[in-house]
Amino acid sequence: MKAANPQDWPEHGGRRTALLKHFGLPPDQPLIDFSANLNPLGPPAWLGEWLSGAAPRLAAYPNPDDEAPARAIAEREGLTPEQVLVTNGGAEAIYLAAALHAGGHALIVEPTFSEYRLACAHYGLTVESLALYGEDFALDLGAAERAMQGAAVLFLCRPNNPTGTLMPRESLERLLARGRETGTTLVVDEAFIDFSDEASLTPLLAGASNLLLLRSLTKLYDLPGLRLGYLLGAPGLVRKARERQMPWSVNALALGLVAPLLADADYLSRTRAWLAGVRPAVPEAVRVLGYAVPATQANFFLLRSGQDATEAEALFAFLLCRGLLARHTHNFPGLDGHWLRLAMRDGPDNARLLEALAAWRRP
């Protein structure tokens, strides 16, 4: 197997064809994908039948006056429809948040999802990194508060991708208070909050006009190809984001699925039951094998085997040869390829992962 050049790694996980080629493996190698942080339960069972009857929706443009999706989200979140904007996945919500502050100065709490930097570059924002530190990836709140002077926007992810760590609500309240002094909007990406034991920050929207929350429905319901998310904030901020949204950005199928997805309480209950079984157990089992694993409040975890990227790449290749696709961290500033990120899956898949990680540790 040929060695990997960090500059040649694909930007995102799940790029099986590129990665297999990168490591000189056959393109038809069977793989279990631990690189994508999706719900292993798969899409809701009723979805196929719903889609089979949805063809008439494709014969007309999405109705821009249809308030049903926003009402369904507002009801779930305890907000008003004016505080909701449905988006083409979480990615569009990120870009709209950046568009609201075009040409300004942005702070990004890193290591984190690369789309925040890409969105800021797209809209001409200068970027300053607020680095998480230590094995538990903590934020220096004092340093963050000082940096907020002159910053138009601060991006952070909660739970954070890729670390799985979650900033306490009290810390967010402190940053929001500082943001009111400095004129800084906090953009908190809650794409993985449904996989956490902690609550969303939606109650804070009642008294925080400088807070935007970004959500995704595609990860929870295992529908990454659908592209469905939403943005929550004060009515004035949401209205400005809507003015910057591309026409027809959300397709008719996605809009039609908002209400039935949110109404599926059984699916959410089964997801919670799955999480209760794997999130404490799997990371702890990996720690017992001698790996460094930060505490996670998401459906994935970080893993470090040694002290540099060379060993992480060797472990990545070892897993790939055994049909297990991890997520590299070469494009996460502050991680620089020293760690691997792994999603949690169902019992048999997790058992295969643990067996492989144990084999890597054996002399």
N, C-alpha and C positions, 0 to 999 in steps of 0.2 A: 504494500500500500504506500503510495507516495505521500510525502509530507505536505502539510497545509501551509500556505502563505496567508498570514492574517489579512492582508489587503484584498485577498481573493474570496474571502468568506461572503456568502450571500447576506444581504442586509437584514432579512427577516428569517424567522424559523419556518419550518414546514416546507422548505424548498428542497424536496427530496431528490428531484432529478439533478439539480445543480450540485447538491452535496454528494450524492453517489458518484457523479462524474469527478468531482473534486478529489475524492479519495480513491478513485480508480476501481470502484465497485460496479457490478453489473446493474443496469437500469431497472431490471425486474426484481431486484433484491426485496423480499418482503420486509416491511418495516412497521413497527408500532410507534405511532407518533406521540412522543412525550414533549415535543417542542411547541405545540399549540395548546393554549390554555382554554380548552373548550370543555363543556359538560359531557362526560363520558356516557351519560344516559341516552345521548342522541336526541334528535328533535322529538317533540311531543307526538304520540302515536296517532293522533287525529289529523296531523298536518297533511299527510298524503291525500286523504279524502277531501280536505278543505281545498287543497291546490287543484284537485281534479275538477272541482266545481267553480274554480275562480277564473276560467278563461274569459268570460264576458268582461271582467275588469280590465282586460288588456285591450279591449276595443275602444277605449276612451282615455283621454288624458286624465291623470289624477285630479280629483276635484280640489282646487285650492281653497275652497270655502268649507270643506268638510272638517268640522270641529270635533268629530267623534274620537279620533286618535288622541288629540290633546286632552280632551275631557277624561278619557280612560286613564291616561297617565296622571293627570291632576288628581283624580279621585284616589288613585293608588298612593300618591305621594303626599296627599293632604294639602294640595296647593290649588290655585285657580288656573284655568286654561291659559290665561294671559301670561303665566309664568313658565309656560312650556313651549318648546320648539322642537318638533320632530325632525330628525336629521338622517342623512344618508350614512348611517353607521356612526360610531364614535369619532371616526377620523374627520368627518365634516364638522362635527361639533368643535373639535380642536381647531380647525382652520377658521371657523367663524369667530371663535374666541380671540384668535390672533388678529383677524381682520378688524375687530373692534378697537385694536390698539396699534394699527398699522403705523410704522415709522417711529414707534416709541422704543422704550428700553424694557427688556423682559428679564426676569429672573426665573431660572429653572432649577428645581431641587433634583439633583442627580446623584447616583445613576438612576436613569428612568427611561421611559418609552421615548424613542428617537423622534416620533412625529411632532413633539412640541418644538424641537429645534427646526425641523423642516418647515413647519407652519410659520414660525417666526421669520425664517429666511425668506419665505414666499412673500410675506407682507412687510419686509424691510425693517424688522425689529432687530436692534442690537441685543445680544444675549450675554448674560453673566450667569455663571454656574454657582449654585449654592450646594456645596458638596456634603453629602451624608458621610459620617465618619464612624469608625469602629466596626466591630463584628456585628453589632446590632443595628447598624446604619441609622444613627441618630442625627438629628438636625440641631445645629447650634442656633438656638432661637435668637440670642442676642445679636449674633452676626447677621442673621436673616433680617432682623428689624432694622439694623443699621443700613443694610444694602437696599432696603425698600425705599429709602429716600431717593426720589427721582425716577423710580421704576413705575411704569404704567401698569404692568401686569406681572403676577407671579404664578407660575405653573407648578403644580405638584400632583402626584398620583396617590390615591388612598383607597385600598391597599396599593402599595407601590409595586409597579412592574419594572424591574424583574425581582426585587428583593423579597416581596411578599409582606414586608413590614408595614405597619399602620400607624400614622401619626395620631397621637391622642387628640380628642376633641378640644381639650383645654388649650393645647398648643395652637390649634387652628383659630380658636377664639382670640388668642393673643395676637396672632398675625392679622386677623380681620380688624381688630382695634387699631393696630399700627397702620393698616392700609387705609383706614378712614382718615388718619392724620396725614398720610403721604399721597393720597389720591391713587392708591394702588388697588387694582382688582385682583382678587384671588380666584384662580381657575383651578378647581379641584376635580380631577378625573376619577370618578367612582365606577369605572368600568367593571371592577371586580367586587364591588361592595356586597352583591348578593351572595358571594361565596364566603363572606366574613361573618363572624359572630357579633361584630360591632355594627351600630346603626349608621344609616346615612346621615349626612349633615343637613338634610332638608329642613329640619326645624330652625336652623340658623338663618334661613332665607327670610324669615319674618322680620328680622331686625338688621339685615346686612344687605344694603344695596350694592355693595362691592364684591359680591360672591356669585360665581357661576359654577354650577355643578354639571358635569358631563357624565352621561350614562350610556350603556350599551345593552341591547337585548340579544345580540347575536352570540355572545359568549355563554350567557346563561342558558339559552335555548338551543345551543349548538347549530346556529344558522349563519355562519360567517359569509356565505355567499349571498345572503339576503340584503345585507347592509341596512341596519336599522338601529338607530340610537336616538338620543334626545338631549336637549340642553335645558337646564332649569336656572331661573334667576329672577331678579326683580322685573316687573313688567316693562319698565323702560329699557333695561339692558336686553331683554328678550326681543323687544320690538326692533331695536337697532340691529340685532343679529339677524332677524328675519329680513330686514331691508337689504342685507348683504348676502343673503342666501340665493344660490342659483335657482332660476325658475325650474320647476318640475324635478327637483333634485331627489325627491323620495318617490319611488315608483308605487303604483296602485296596489300591488300585492303586499308590499311592506306596510303601507298605510292600513290596508284591510286587516292585517294580522295583529296590529297593536292590541286591540281590545280582547280578542280571543286568547292571545298569549298571556296577557296579564290576568285573565280570568281563570287560568288553569292552576288552581290552588293545589291540586294533587301532584302536578309536576314539580312545583316548588317544594312540597312536602317530601317527595322522594329524593330530591336533590339534597335537602337538608339531612335526610337520613344517611345518604351516601357520604356526605361531608363528615358527619359525626363519626363515621367508621374509619375514614382514611386520613383526615388532616392531622389529628394528634399522632396516629400510629405510624404512618409512613415516614415522615421526617425523623421521628425518634428512632425508628429502626435503622435509618441511614446514619444517624449520629453514633449509634452503638457500633456500627462498622468502622468508625474512626474518621468519618468525614465531618467537615465544618458545615453546619446547616443553621442559618439564622431562623429565629422564630417567625412563623408565617401566619398571616390572617387571610390567605388567598387559597386558590385551588392549585397552587404551584409552589415550588421552593427552590432556593439556591443551594448549590453544593460546591464545595471546594475540596479537592483531594490533596493538593500540594500548595506550594507558595508561588508558582508562576504559571504562565499561559502554556508552557511546553507540556506540563503534566496534564493540564485540563484538555489540551488537544489530543494527547495520547489516550486519555480516558474517553473522550468523545469518539475517537476512531474505534476503540475497543467495543464500546456500546453499539456503534453503527454496524460493525461486523457481526454482531449478535442480533441484529434486526431491531435495535432500539435507537430511535432518533431523539437526541437531546437538543437543547437550544444553546448555541454558543453565545458568548457575551463580548465579542470583539467590538461591537458597535454600541456598547453601553459605556459612556465616559465614566471612569472611576472603577470599572470592573476590568476592562481591557483584556478580556479573554481569560482571566484567571479563574473564573467560575463557570459552572454549567447551570442552566435553569431547566427544571423538570416539572412537567405537569403531573398531577395525581390522576390516576385512571381507575378502572375497576379492579377487583381483587386479583384475577389471574395476571393481568398486565403488570400490576404493582409487584406481584410475586416474582415475575420474570426480571423486573428491574432490580429488585433487591438481590436476587440470585447472582445477577451479573456484577453488581457492585461488590458483593462479597467475593466473587471470583477475582476481581481486580485487586483486592487487598491480599489475596493469598500469595505466598512466596512461590 
